[in-house]
Amino acid sequence: MKKVYGSASEALDGLLFDGMLISAGGFGLCGIPELLIAAIREAGTKNLTVASNNAGVDGFGLGVLLESRQVKKMISSYVGENAEFMRQYLSGELELEFNPQGTLAERMRAGGSGIPGFYTKTGVGTQIAEGKEHKEFDGETYILERGIVADLAIVKAWKADETGNCVFRKTARNFNPPAAMSGKVCVMEVEEIVPAGTLDPDNIHLPGIYVHRLIQGEHEKRIEKVTTREKEKA
């Protein structure tokens, strides 16, 4: 089965529809599927619900879909560094479902593993627990969290072979693998595609069975916060 496509728009052809749920990889500004996000913006798909650790920043990552008003709801852990996100949320234009980072990652992984829900102590006694089933195990209270099964997963890896076996670099591995697992269809963008059999099987972070379509492209490598010290005087 062909997995390698020539562009992001080609790889997304026939997959997008208004009101869909998208699971997006990325952690801060690391591992963001920016080419696929740009193609979704160009397609004009609207009323999106997006599950992602964060919502990018103004003008980059998922921030570009917020600017074009294509996102109806975010399922996220961290929403700082994005003034437009804050403006839309405070004005009531954007729905927000907060999730602790570990819970969000596990919801994605669970959905991709066929697990409809799981119990966790994280969030008990907070707003996170409101409206959720509570259950006691060994004298401790847990809340039920549902697995996430997305219509589409968009993710970014460092390198992949032609069958979709992927390798991630550093913190890009935080949310991209579970996001990829949670999608009914997963489209992956990478910096380099290599022939099948090139990658060490022991170093594969995501098996190709989870990846349905694959593109290669140039990516912008941003630094989220530049911290420097003043040059010492001679």
Buried (B, 14 or more C-beta within 10 A) or exposed (E): EEBBBEEBBEBBEEBBEEEBBBBBBBBBBBBBBBBBBBBBBEBEBBEBBBBBBBBBBBEBBBBBBBBEEBBBBBBBBBBEBBEBBBEBBEEEEBEEEBBBBEBBBBBBBBBBEEEEEBBBEBBBEEEBBEEBEEEEEEEEEBBBBBBBBBBBBBBBBBBBBBBBBBBBEEBBBBBBBBBBBBBBBBBBBBBEBBEEEEBEEEEBBBBBEBBBBBBBBEBEEBEEEEEEEEEEEE
